């Protein structure tokens, strides 16, 4: 994909399941966090995608994945697990600067 991913690519898919190709993992896109400040010189407003998975002994390792959105497109996205204080889940993030 040559096009720079923007918030608008993901807004219609909040709540949908995203499959991380080549793994057994699939999590819902829980929410999008938008950086309301826009720095000069940036080509897009910064944002983060938050995926919510169950707490399991094994988690999705940090890395670049082809993310297949339920009934939607597939995008290459770098995803990483993040500290999640809730004992019953594991959150993951993708950051776009």
N, CA, C and O atoms as a GROMACS GRO file, in nm:
protein
  388
    1UNK      N    1   0.085  -0.118   0.000
    1UNK     CA    2   0.000   0.000   0.000
    1UNK      C    3   0.089   0.123   0.000
    1UNK      O    4   0.173   0.140   0.088
    2UNK      N    5   0.071   0.209  -0.098
    2UNK     CA    6   0.151   0.330  -0.109
    2UNK      C    7   0.088   0.449  -0.037
    2UNK      O    8   0.155   0.547  -0.007
    3UNK      N    9  -0.040   0.440  -0.011
    3UNK     CA   10  -0.114   0.548   0.052
    3UNK      C   11  -0.086   0.551   0.203
    3UNK      O   12  -0.081   0.447   0.268
    4UNK      N   13  -0.067   0.672   0.258
    4UNK     CA   14  -0.045   0.688   0.401
    4UNK      C   15  -0.177   0.664   0.475
    4UNK      O   16  -0.278   0.727   0.445
    5UNK      N   17  -0.175   0.572   0.571
    5UNK     CA   18  -0.298   0.542   0.646
    5UNK      C   19  -0.337   0.660   0.734
    5UNK      O   20  -0.253   0.724   0.798
    6UNK      N   21  -0.467   0.688   0.734
    6UNK     CA   22  -0.524   0.800   0.809
    6UNK      C   23  -0.632   0.746   0.904
    6UNK      O   24  -0.674   0.632   0.892
    7UNK      N   25  -0.673   0.829   0.995
    7UNK     CA   26  -0.780   0.793   1.091
    7UNK      C   27  -0.904   0.746   1.015
    7UNK      O   28  -0.970   0.651   1.057
    8UNK      N   29  -0.935   0.811   0.904
    8UNK     CA   30  -1.056   0.779   0.828
    8UNK      C   31  -1.055   0.636   0.773
    8UNK      O   32  -1.161   0.579   0.748
    9UNK      N   33  -0.936   0.577   0.756
    9UNK     CA   34  -0.929   0.438   0.710
    9UNK      C   35  -0.985   0.342   0.815
    9UNK      O   36  -1.031   0.233   0.781
   10UNK      N   37  -0.980   0.382   0.943
   10UNK     CA   38  -1.015   0.292   1.052
   10UNK      C   39  -1.147   0.322   1.122
   10UNK      O   40  -1.207   0.233   1.182
   11UNK      N   41  -1.194   0.446   1.116
   11UNK     CA   42  -1.318   0.484   1.186
   11UNK      C   43  -1.436   0.391   1.158
   11UNK      O   44  -1.506   0.354   1.252
   12UNK      N   45  -1.459   0.352   1.034
   12UNK     CA   46  -1.575   0.265   1.008
   12UNK      C   47  -1.559   0.124   1.063
   12UNK      O   48  -1.654   0.045   1.060
   13UNK      N   49  -1.440   0.090   1.112
   13UNK     CA   50  -1.412  -0.047   1.154
   13UNK      C   51  -1.400  -0.064   1.305
   13UNK      O   52  -1.370  -0.174   1.352
   14UNK      N   53  -1.424   0.043   1.382
   14UNK     CA   54  -1.422   0.030   1.528
   14UNK      C   55  -1.530  -0.071   1.568
   14UNK      O   56  -1.645  -0.062   1.524
   15UNK      N   57  -1.491  -0.166   1.652
   15UNK     CA   58  -1.583  -0.271   1.696
   15UNK      C   59  -1.573  -0.398   1.614
   15UNK      O   60  -1.622  -0.503   1.656
   16UNK      N   61  -1.511  -0.391   1.498
   16UNK     CA   62  -1.495  -0.510   1.413
   16UNK      C   63  -1.372  -0.590   1.456
   16UNK      O   64  -1.279  -0.537   1.516
   17UNK      N   65  -1.374  -0.718   1.423
   17UNK     CA   66  -1.262  -0.806   1.454
   17UNK      C   67  -1.152  -0.790   1.350
   17UNK      O   68  -1.178  -0.782   1.230
   18UNK      N   69  -1.030  -0.787   1.399
   18UNK     CA   70  -0.912  -0.777   1.313
   18UNK      C   71  -0.830  -0.904   1.331
   18UNK      O   72  -0.795  -0.940   1.443
   19UNK      N   73  -0.801  -0.972   1.221
   19UNK     CA   74  -0.718  -1.093   1.223
   19UNK      C   75  -0.575  -1.055   1.187
   19UNK      O   76  -0.551  -0.979   1.093
   20UNK      N   77  -0.481  -1.110   1.262
   20UNK     CA   78  -0.340  -1.083   1.241
   20UNK      C   79  -0.284  -1.201   1.164
   20UNK      O   80  -0.251  -1.306   1.220
   21UNK      N   81  -0.272  -1.182   1.032
   21UNK     CA   82  -0.237  -1.289   0.940
   21UNK      C   83  -0.108  -1.361   0.982
   21UNK      O   84  -0.010  -1.298   1.023
   22UNK      N   85  -0.111  -1.493   0.971
   22UNK     CA   86   0.003  -1.574   1.009
   22UNK      C   87   0.006  -1.611   1.155
   22UNK      O   88   0.099  -1.677   1.202
   23UNK      N   89  -0.100  -1.569   1.230
   23UNK     CA   90  -0.110  -1.602   1.372
   23UNK      C   91  -0.250  -1.658   1.398
   23UNK      O   92  -0.334  -1.659   1.309
   24UNK      N   93  -0.272  -1.703   1.519
   24UNK     CA   94  -0.405  -1.750   1.559
   24UNK      C   95  -0.489  -1.638   1.621
   24UNK      O   96  -0.604  -1.659   1.660
   25UNK      N   97  -0.431  -1.518   1.630
   25UNK     CA   98  -0.494  -1.408   1.703
   25UNK      C   99  -0.590  -1.326   1.617
   25UNK      O  100  -0.565  -1.299   1.499
   26UNK      N  101  -0.701  -1.287   1.680
   26UNK     CA  102  -0.801  -1.198   1.621
   26UNK      C  103  -0.863  -1.120   1.736
   26UNK      O  104  -0.915  -1.179   1.831
   27UNK      N  105  -0.859  -0.988   1.728
   27UNK     CA  106  -0.910  -0.903   1.835
   27UNK      C  107  -0.997  -0.792   1.776
   27UNK      O  108  -0.977  -0.752   1.661
   28UNK      N  109  -1.093  -0.743   1.855
   28UNK     CA  110  -1.170  -0.628   1.807
   28UNK      C  111  -1.087  -0.500   1.813
   28UNK      O  112  -1.005  -0.480   1.903
   29UNK      N  113  -1.111  -0.414   1.715
   29UNK     CA  114  -1.056  -0.278   1.721
   29UNK      C  115  -1.143  -0.204   1.821
   29UNK      O  116  -1.255  -0.164   1.790
   30UNK      N  117  -1.090  -0.186   1.940
   30UNK     CA  118  -1.166  -0.129   2.053
   30UNK      C  119  -1.196   0.019   2.036
   30UNK      O  120  -1.309   0.064   2.054
   31UNK      N  121  -1.091   0.095   2.000
   31UNK     CA  122  -1.109   0.240   1.989
   31UNK      C  123  -0.991   0.302   1.916
   31UNK      O  124  -0.889   0.238   1.894
   32UNK      N  125  -1.009   0.428   1.880
   32UNK     CA  126  -0.904   0.508   1.819
   32UNK      C  127  -0.879   0.627   1.912
   32UNK      O  128  -0.972   0.696   1.951
   33UNK      N  129  -0.754   0.648   1.946
   33UNK     CA  130  -0.716   0.764   2.028
   33UNK      C  131  -0.647   0.863   1.936
   33UNK      O  132  -0.550   0.830   1.868
   34UNK      N  133  -0.700   0.986   1.933
   34UNK     CA  134  -0.650   1.089   1.842
   34UNK      C  135  -0.571   1.193   1.920
   34UNK      O  136  -0.614   1.238   2.026
   35UNK      N  137  -0.454   1.229   1.868
   35UNK     CA  138  -0.376   1.338   1.925
   35UNK      C  139  -0.437   1.467   1.870
   35UNK      O  140  -0.425   1.497   1.752
   36UNK      N  141  -0.500   1.542   1.957
   36UNK     CA  142  -0.572   1.663   1.914
   36UNK      C  143  -0.479   1.775   1.869
   36UNK      O  144  -0.521   1.868   1.800
   37UNK      N  145  -0.352   1.767   1.909
   37UNK     CA  146  -0.256   1.868   1.868
   37UNK      C  147  -0.197   1.828   1.734
   37UNK      O  148  -0.170   1.710   1.710
   38UNK      N  149  -0.178   1.922   1.648
   38UNK     CA  150  -0.114   1.892   1.520
   38UNK      C  151   0.015   1.972   1.510
   38UNK      O  152   0.014   2.095   1.511
   39UNK      N  153   0.123   1.901   1.501
   39UNK     CA  154   0.253   1.967   1.488
   39UNK      C  155   0.275   2.009   1.344
   39UNK      O  156   0.233   1.941   1.251
   40UNK      N  157   0.339   2.121   1.328
   40UNK     CA  158   0.371   2.169   1.194
   40UNK      C  159   0.463   2.070   1.126
   40UNK      O  160   0.552   2.013   1.190
   41UNK      N  161   0.443   2.050   0.999
   41UNK     CA  162   0.529   1.962   0.923
   41UNK      C  163   0.484   1.817   0.917
   41UNK      O  164   0.540   1.739   0.840
   42UNK      N  165   0.385   1.780   0.995
   42UNK     CA  166   0.336   1.642   0.990
   42UNK      C  167   0.236   1.627   0.876
   42UNK      O  168   0.158   1.718   0.848
   43UNK      N  169   0.240   1.512   0.812
   43UNK     CA  170   0.149   1.486   0.700
   43UNK      C  171   0.012   1.437   0.746
   43UNK      O  172  -0.084   1.437   0.669
   44UNK      N  173   0.004   1.396   0.873
   44UNK     CA  174  -0.124   1.351   0.927
   44UNK      C  175  -0.127   1.378   1.076
   44UNK      O  176  -0.023   1.398   1.140
   45UNK      N  177  -0.247   1.379   1.130
   45UNK     CA  178  -0.265   1.391   1.274
   45UNK      C  179  -0.229   1.256   1.336
   45UNK      O  180  -0.269   1.152   1.286
   46UNK      N  181  -0.153   1.258   1.445
   46UNK     CA  182  -0.114   1.134   1.512
   46UNK      C  183  -0.235   1.066   1.576
   46UNK      O  184  -0.325   1.132   1.628
   47UNK      N  185  -0.234   0.932   1.571
   47UNK     CA  186  -0.341   0.855   1.634
   47UNK      C  187  -0.291   0.716   1.670
   47UNK      O  188  -0.188   0.670   1.622
   48UNK      N  189  -0.367   0.650   1.758
   48UNK     CA  190  -0.337   0.514   1.799
   48UNK      C  191  -0.462   0.428   1.783
   48UNK      O  192  -0.573   0.471   1.812
   49UNK      N  193  -0.441   0.306   1.738
   49UNK     CA  194  -0.547   0.206   1.737
   49UNK      C  195  -0.527   0.120   1.860
   49UNK      O  196  -0.415   0.081   1.892
   50UNK      N  197  -0.636   0.091   1.930
   50UNK     CA  198  -0.631   0.003   2.047
   50UNK      C  199  -0.715  -0.121   2.018
   50UNK      O  200  -0.833  -0.112   1.986
   51UNK      N  201  -0.649  -0.236   2.029
   51UNK     CA  202  -0.715  -0.366   2.011
   51UNK      C  203  -0.726  -0.430   2.148
   51UNK      O  204  -0.636  -0.418   2.230
   52UNK      N  205  -0.837  -0.500   2.174
   52UNK     CA  206  -0.858  -0.563   2.304
   52UNK      C  207  -0.864  -0.714   2.288
   52UNK      O  208  -0.950  -0.768   2.218
   53UNK      N  209  -0.772  -0.781   2.355
   53UNK     CA  210  -0.769  -0.927   2.353
   53UNK      C  211  -0.788  -0.983   2.492
   53UNK      O  212  -0.778  -0.910   2.591
   54UNK      N  213  -0.816  -1.112   2.501
   54UNK     CA  214  -0.829  -1.175   2.633
   54UNK      C  215  -0.690  -1.196   2.694
   54UNK      O  216  -0.590  -1.205   2.622
   55UNK      N  217  -0.686  -1.204   2.826
   55UNK     CA  218  -0.560  -1.236   2.894
   55UNK      C  219  -0.535  -1.384   2.874
   55UNK      O  220  -0.618  -1.467   2.911
   56UNK      N  221  -0.421  -1.418   2.817
   56UNK     CA  222  -0.383  -1.556   2.791
   56UNK      C  223  -0.236  -1.573   2.830
   56UNK      O  224  -0.164  -1.474   2.840
   57UNK      N  225  -0.192  -1.696   2.851
   57UNK     CA  226  -0.050  -1.717   2.880
   57UNK      C  227   0.041  -1.669   2.766
   57UNK      O  228   0.152  -1.621   2.791
   58UNK      N  229  -0.006  -1.683   2.642
   58UNK     CA  230   0.070  -1.638   2.526
   58UNK      C  231   0.001  -1.516   2.467
   58UNK      O  232  -0.121  -1.511   2.457
   59UNK      N  233   0.081  -1.415   2.427
   59UNK     CA  234   0.023  -1.296   2.366
   59UNK      C  235   0.078  -1.280   2.224
   59UNK      O  236   0.176  -1.343   2.186
   60UNK      N  237   0.013  -1.194   2.148
   60UNK     CA  238   0.060  -1.161   2.013
   60UNK      C  239   0.192  -1.085   2.026
   60UNK      O  240   0.195  -0.978   2.087
   61UNK      N  241   0.301  -1.138   1.969
   61UNK     CA  242   0.429  -1.067   1.980
   61UNK      C  243   0.427  -0.936   1.900
   61UNK      O  244   0.356  -0.922   1.800
   62UNK      N  245   0.505  -0.841   1.947
   62UNK     CA  246   0.520  -0.714   1.876
   62UNK      C  247   0.574  -0.741   1.737
   62UNK      O  248   0.666  -0.821   1.719
   63UNK      N  249   0.517  -0.673   1.638
   63UNK     CA  250   0.567  -0.690   1.503
   63UNK      C  251   0.474  -0.634   1.398
   63UNK      O  252   0.367  -0.582   1.427
   64UNK      N  253   0.519  -0.646   1.274
   64UNK     CA  254   0.442  -0.600   1.159
   64UNK      C  255   0.354  -0.714   1.109
   64UNK      O  256   0.403  -0.824   1.082
   65UNK      N  257   0.224  -0.689   1.097
   65UNK     CA  258   0.128  -0.790   1.054
   65UNK      C  259   0.039  -0.735   0.944
   65UNK      O  260   0.010  -0.616   0.939
   66UNK      N  261  -0.003  -0.824   0.855
   66UNK     CA  262  -0.112  -0.791   0.764
   66UNK      C  263  -0.238  -0.809   0.846
   66UNK      O  264  -0.273  -0.921   0.884
   67UNK      N  265  -0.306  -0.699   0.871
   67UNK     CA  266  -0.425  -0.700   0.958
   67UNK      C  267  -0.550  -0.700   0.870
   67UNK      O  268  -0.578  -0.604   0.799
   68UNK      N  269  -0.623  -0.810   0.877
   68UNK     CA  270  -0.743  -0.830   0.797
   68UNK      C  271  -0.864  -0.786   0.879
   68UNK      O  272  -0.900  -0.851   0.978
   69UNK      N  273  -0.927  -0.679   0.838
   69UNK     CA  274  -1.042  -0.626   0.909
   69UNK      C  275  -1.168  -0.699   0.861
   69UNK      O  276  -1.190  -0.715   0.742
   70UNK      N  277  -1.249  -0.742   0.958
   70UNK     CA  278  -1.373  -0.813   0.928
   70UNK      C  279  -1.457  -0.735   0.828
   70UNK      O  280  -1.490  -0.618   0.851
   71UNK      N  281  -1.492  -0.799   0.714
   71UNK     CA  282  -1.571  -0.736   0.608
   71UNK      C  283  -1.509  -0.606   0.558
   71UNK      O  284  -1.580  -0.513   0.520
   72UNK      N  285  -1.376  -0.601   0.559
   72UNK     CA  286  -1.310  -0.479   0.517
   72UNK      C  287  -1.175  -0.508   0.456
   72UNK      O  288  -1.147  -0.620   0.414
   73UNK      N  289  -1.092  -0.405   0.451
   73UNK     CA  290  -0.962  -0.417   0.386
   73UNK      C  291  -0.859  -0.486   0.476
   73UNK      O  292  -0.885  -0.517   0.592
   74UNK      N  293  -0.741  -0.508   0.419
   74UNK     CA  294  -0.624  -0.558   0.491
   74UNK      C  295  -0.516  -0.452   0.482
   74UNK      O  296  -0.484  -0.403   0.374
   75UNK      N  297  -0.458  -0.418   0.598
   75UNK     CA  298  -0.352  -0.318   0.603
   75UNK      C  299  -0.231  -0.375   0.674
   75UNK      O  300  -0.247  -0.450   0.770
   76UNK      N  301  -0.109  -0.341   0.631
   76UNK     CA  302   0.009  -0.378   0.708
   76UNK      C  303   0.023  -0.280   0.825
   76UNK      O  304   0.032  -0.159   0.805
   77UNK      N  305   0.025  -0.334   0.947
   77UNK     CA  306   0.027  -0.250   1.067
   77UNK      C  307   0.127  -0.308   1.167
   77UNK      O  308   0.132  -0.429   1.188
   78UNK      N  309   0.206  -0.220   1.228
   78UNK     CA  310   0.297  -0.260   1.335
   78UNK      C  311   0.220  -0.255   1.466
   78UNK      O  312   0.172  -0.149   1.506
   79UNK      N  313   0.208  -0.369   1.533
   79UNK     CA  314   0.126  -0.382   1.653
   79UNK      C  315   0.213  -0.427   1.770
   79UNK      O  316   0.304  -0.508   1.752
   80UNK      N  317   0.185  -0.374   1.889
   80UNK     CA  318   0.261  -0.411   2.008
   80UNK      C  319   0.168  -0.428   2.127
   80UNK      O  320   0.072  -0.352   2.142
   81UNK      N  321   0.195  -0.527   2.213
   81UNK     CA  322   0.119  -0.538   2.337
   81UNK      C  323   0.156  -0.421   2.428
   81UNK      O  324   0.269  -0.372   2.424
   82UNK      N  325   0.061  -0.378   2.510
   82UNK     CA  326   0.086  -0.268   2.604
   82UNK      C  327   0.045  -0.311   2.744
   82UNK      O  328  -0.036  -0.402   2.761
   83UNK      N  329   0.102  -0.243   2.842
   83UNK     CA  330   0.065  -0.272   2.981
   83UNK      C  331  -0.086  -0.255   2.996
   83UNK      O  332  -0.141  -0.150   2.962
   84UNK      N  333  -0.150  -0.357   3.048
   84UNK     CA  334  -0.296  -0.355   3.066
   84UNK      C  335  -0.327  -0.394   3.210
   84UNK      O  336  -0.312  -0.511   3.246
   85UNK      N  337  -0.369  -0.300   3.295
   85UNK     CA  338  -0.391  -0.331   3.436
   85UNK      C  339  -0.509  -0.424   3.464
   85UNK      O  340  -0.511  -0.492   3.566
   86UNK      N  341  -0.608  -0.428   3.375
   86UNK     CA  342  -0.722  -0.515   3.396
   86UNK      C  343  -0.677  -0.661   3.388
   86UNK      O  344  -0.609  -0.699   3.292
   87UNK      N  345  -0.712  -0.743   3.486
   87UNK     CA  346  -0.661  -0.881   3.491
   87UNK      C  347  -0.720  -0.975   3.387
   87UNK      O  348  -0.666  -1.083   3.365
   88UNK      N  349  -0.829  -0.938   3.323
   88UNK     CA  350  -0.897  -1.029   3.230
   88UNK      C  351  -0.871  -0.999   3.083
   88UNK      O  352  -0.929  -1.064   2.996
   89UNK      N  353  -0.783  -0.901   3.054
   89UNK     CA  354  -0.760  -0.868   2.914
   89UNK      C  355  -0.617  -0.823   2.888
   89UNK      O  356  -0.542  -0.790   2.980
   90UNK      N  357  -0.581  -0.824   2.760
   90UNK     CA  358  -0.452  -0.772   2.714
   90UNK      C  359  -0.480  -0.679   2.597
   90UNK      O  360  -0.540  -0.719   2.497
   91UNK      N  361  -0.437  -0.555   2.610
   91UNK     CA  362  -0.455  -0.457   2.504
   91UNK      C  363  -0.329  -0.452   2.417
   91UNK      O  364  -0.219  -0.484   2.460
   92UNK      N  365  -0.351  -0.410   2.292
   92UNK     CA  366  -0.245  -0.395   2.194
   92UNK      C  367  -0.264  -0.258   2.128
   92UNK      O  368  -0.376  -0.207   2.121
   93UNK      N  369  -0.156  -0.201   2.080
   93UNK     CA  370  -0.167  -0.070   2.014
   93UNK      C  371  -0.091  -0.068   1.883
   93UNK      O  372   0.005  -0.143   1.862
   94UNK      N  373  -0.137   0.019   1.796
   94UNK     CA  374  -0.067   0.053   1.673
   94UNK      C  375  -0.061   0.206   1.670
   94UNK      O  376  -0.164   0.272   1.678
   95UNK      N  377   0.058   0.260   1.660
   95UNK     CA  378   0.077   0.406   1.666
   95UNK      C  379   0.109   0.459   1.527
   95UNK      O  380   0.193   0.404   1.456
   96UNK      N  381   0.042   0.568   1.491
   96UNK     CA  382   0.063   0.635   1.363
   96UNK      C  383   0.100   0.779   1.391
   96UNK      O  384   0.020   0.856   1.443
   97UNK      N  385   0.222   0.816   1.356
   97UNK     CA  386   0.271   0.954   1.379
   97UNK      C  387   0.276   1.029   1.248
   97UNK      O  388   0.314   1.146   1.245
   0.00000   0.00000   0.00000
